[in-house]
Amino acid sequence: MEDLHEAFSMFKEDFPDVYNAHEHLGQIIHEESGPLSEKMRWLIKVAISAASGHRVSLQTHIAKAWEAGATDKEIQHVLLLIIQTAGFPAFMESYSIYKTMPDLKEE
């Protein structure tokens, strides 16, 4: 997947060793540390990013979830689930980010 954010591309260029180490750790955690499916892992990351208020991560994780086969209904459900833990304002912020994203789903 192409970088969604210019700052991330600049980070990779300015700090290649840090980026490579970060990517390696992420790969181990994401792919080798448990039994969850690819789609489920990205949906969980959507929830974490939404609840944490990390806009850039949320956009990336929604795009990755779509890439892994998540549907709009699944992503919307994940976002609704944060209302009771992170609060309605966190949901609304995350939902507005989701609704304004370009449609990057595979056809």
KOLMIKE-897323 format. One record per residue: residue number from 1; residue in one letter; z, y, x of N, C-alpha, C in turn. Coordinates in pm, whole numbers, plus 50000, padded with zeros to 5 digits. Atoms other than C-alpha are relative to their C-alpha. Layout:
BEGIN
ATOM	NUM	A	Z	Y	X	Z	Y	X	Z	Y	X
...
***
This chain:
BEGIN
ATOM	1	M	50000	49882	50084	50000	50000	50000	50000	50124	50089
ATOM	2	E	50006	49873	49927	49913	50346	50124	50130	50079	49977
ATOM	3	D	49880	49917	50014	50205	50583	50189	49983	50097	49885
ATOM	4	L	50005	49907	50112	50284	50783	49877	50045	50139	50040
ATOM	5	H	49940	49872	49963	50464	51059	50063	49967	50036	50144
ATOM	6	E	50042	49952	49868	50343	51265	50357	50116	49995	50100
ATOM	7	A	49885	50001	49910	50694	51289	50503	50021	49862	50061
ATOM	8	F	49984	50136	49947	50707	50910	50538	49894	49971	50105
ATOM	9	S	50106	50017	49900	50374	50909	50719	50036	50073	50130
ATOM	10	M	49959	49924	49881	50506	51178	50956	50114	49930	50073
ATOM	11	F	49889	50075	49940	50827	50980	51013	49946	49883	50082
ATOM	12	K	50057	50114	49928	50622	50673	51111	49933	50044	50129
ATOM	13	E	50070	49949	49882	50417	50880	51354	50097	50055	50104
ATOM	14	D	49906	49937	49908	50709	51071	51506	50102	49904	50061
ATOM	15	F	49896	50094	49955	50950	50776	51537	49954	49856	49981
ATOM	16	P	50055	50134	50024	50746	50456	51565	50099	49886	50026
ATOM	17	D	49904	50107	49972	51027	50248	51719	50104	49988	49889
ATOM	18	V	49903	50001	50110	51275	50348	51449	49934	49944	49874
ATOM	19	Y	50073	50051	50117	51014	50287	51178	49983	49849	50009
ATOM	20	N	50023	50144	49984	50931	49941	51317	50129	49921	49981
ATOM	21	A	49872	50068	50017	51299	49843	51335	50043	50003	49853
ATOM	22	H	49966	49985	50142	51357	49975	50982	49915	49904	49915
ATOM	23	E	50089	50089	50074	51055	49784	50850	50038	49854	50020
ATOM	24	H	49962	50138	49970	51165	49464	51024	50126	49961	49922
ATOM	25	L	49877	50028	50075	51516	49483	50873	49969	49988	49851
ATOM	26	G	50037	50005	50141	51368	49559	50531	49928	49873	49963
ATOM	27	Q	50074	50124	50025	51134	49263	50556	50095	49880	49995
ATOM	28	I	49904	50111	49998	51418	49025	50646	50083	49999	49872
ATOM	29	I	49917	49991	50120	51636	49150	50360	49918	49968	49876
ATOM	30	H	50082	50013	50122	51355	49165	50104	49941	49861	49984
ATOM	31	E	50077	50124	50010	51171	48843	50185	50073	49873	50038
ATOM	32	E	49941	50122	49944	51409	48604	50359	50148	49980	49967
ATOM	33	S	49855	50004	50017	51759	48666	50227	50048	49944	49867
ATOM	34	G	49954	50054	50127	51764	48508	49884	49888	49951	49912
ATOM	35	P	50096	50069	50087	51592	48340	49590	49927	50087	49898
ATOM	36	L	50062	49917	50102	51483	48640	49380	49850	50013	50021
ATOM	37	S	50145	49986	49992	51115	48673	49299	49964	50140	50050
ATOM	38	E	50051	49872	49950	50904	48954	49444	50015	50109	49893
ATOM	39	K	49992	49901	50108	50882	49132	49108	50145	50038	49971
ATOM	40	M	49858	49973	50029	51257	49099	49044	50062	50088	50109
ATOM	41	R	49946	49919	49891	51340	49242	49388	49958	50146	49986
ATOM	42	W	50045	49862	50016	51125	49551	49323	50061	50065	49877
ATOM	43	L	49934	49943	50118	51271	49598	48974	50145	50039	50031
ATOM	44	I	49864	49965	49960	51620	49591	49124	49999	50126	50086
ATOM	45	K	50009	49880	49918	51512	49848	49381	49968	50123	49916
ATOM	46	V	50023	49889	50094	51380	50065	49095	50134	50046	49943
ATOM	47	A	49870	49966	50058	51725	50050	48935	50091	50070	50100
ATOM	48	I	49915	49939	49898	51905	50131	49259	49955	50141	50031
ATOM	49	S	50053	49867	49970	51677	50424	49337	50026	50096	49884
ATOM	50	A	49978	49915	50117	51705	50557	48982	50147	50039	49988
ATOM	51	A	49857	49973	50013	52084	50528	48972	50051	50089	50113
ATOM	52	S	49958	49922	49884	52114	50686	49316	49939	50140	50003
ATOM	53	G	50064	49870	50003	51890	50979	49230	49905	50026	50115
ATOM	54	H	50093	49987	49887	51645	50912	49512	49856	50003	49950
ATOM	55	R	50132	49979	50061	51318	51054	49375	49887	49931	50079
ATOM	56	V	50109	50056	49919	51091	50952	49664	50007	49847	50000
ATOM	57	S	49984	50146	50004	51233	50599	49676	49961	49945	49864
ATOM	58	L	50033	50046	50135	51202	50568	49299	49849	49994	49980
ATOM	59	Q	50146	50003	50013	50835	50661	49307	49939	49883	50077
ATOM	60	T	50051	50111	49918	50769	50413	49587	50033	49866	49937
ATOM	61	H	49959	50129	50055	50966	50134	49421	49932	49971	49866
ATOM	62	I	50078	50022	50122	50793	50184	49085	49859	49953	50036
ATOM	63	A	50135	50041	49957	50455	50162	49260	50001	49857	50053
ATOM	64	K	49989	50136	49946	50568	49848	49445	50025	49899	49888
ATOM	65	A	49975	50089	50114	50699	49696	49120	49870	49974	49924
ATOM	66	W	50130	50019	50064	50361	49757	48954	49914	49906	50082
ATOM	67	E	50080	50083	49910	50194	49601	49258	50042	49854	49993
ATOM	68	A	49947	50137	50009	50419	49294	49218	49985	49940	49860
ATOM	69	G	50027	50053	50132	50316	49257	48855	50094	50045	49890
ATOM	70	A	49909	49950	50104	50591	49444	48669	49921	50079	49896
ATOM	71	T	50064	49926	50109	50491	49583	48333	50073	50132	49975
ATOM	72	D	49934	49876	50037	50565	49927	48197	50125	49973	49918
ATOM	73	K	49883	50035	50082	50803	49768	47945	50116	49954	50088
ATOM	74	E	49894	50046	49909	50997	49599	48229	50061	50118	50076
ATOM	75	I	49951	49884	49926	51023	49923	48427	50082	50090	49907
ATOM	76	Q	49925	49919	50096	51132	50115	48116	50135	49937	49969
ATOM	77	H	49874	50069	50027	51398	49851	48045	50097	50020	50116
ATOM	78	V	49916	49978	49881	51529	49878	48400	50059	50141	49998
ATOM	79	L	49951	49862	50003	51553	50255	48365	50104	50019	49889
ATOM	80	L	49902	49991	50107	51733	50224	48030	50134	49939	50040
ATOM	81	L	49876	50067	49959	51987	49990	48191	50093	50089	50081
ATOM	82	I	49912	49915	49918	52115	50268	48416	50080	50099	49916
ATOM	83	I	49928	49903	50083	52234	50479	48120	50150	49972	50000
ATOM	84	Q	49858	50032	50011	52566	50295	48091	50075	50003	50132
ATOM	85	T	49931	49999	49870	52640	50295	48464	49986	50133	50073
ATOM	86	A	50024	49875	49926	52481	50607	48614	49997	50122	49908
ATOM	87	G	49997	49891	50095	52467	50814	48295	49863	50039	49947
ATOM	88	F	50123	49960	50066	52210	50959	48060	49920	50101	50082
ATOM	89	P	50079	49907	49919	52114	51250	48290	49924	49929	50112
ATOM	90	A	50070	50077	49895	52029	51002	48570	49881	49927	49940
ATOM	91	F	50113	50064	50068	51816	50808	48322	49888	50099	49974
ATOM	92	M	50103	49902	50036	51635	51120	48203	49923	50047	50122
ATOM	93	E	50068	49960	49876	51560	51232	48559	49905	49890	50047
ATOM	94	S	50082	50113	49956	51431	50886	48650	49883	49976	49906
ATOM	95	Y	50105	50021	50099	51234	50851	48329	49891	50107	50013
ATOM	96	S	50100	49894	49983	51066	51188	48385	49916	49977	50125
ATOM	97	I	50076	50034	49879	50967	51080	48736	49899	49889	49968
ATOM	98	Y	50087	50112	50039	50826	50754	48599	49883	50048	49914
ATOM	99	K	50104	49956	50094	50633	50929	48320	49897	50092	50065
ATOM	100	T	50095	49909	49936	50469	51177	48559	49930	49937	50120
ATOM	101	M	50066	50066	49887	50359	50920	48818	49854	49969	49967
ATOM	102	P	50138	50045	50023	49991	50853	48863	50002	49850	49973
ATOM	103	D	50008	50142	50034	49894	50517	48724	49943	49924	50118
ATOM	104	L	50041	50073	49879	49885	50300	49036	49994	49849	49976
ATOM	105	K	50000	50142	50030	49888	49965	48857	49866	49937	50033
ATOM	106	E	50122	50078	49975	49640	49700	48957	49938	49967	49864
ATOM	107	E	50069	50034	50126	49382	49647	48685	49952	49857	50005
***
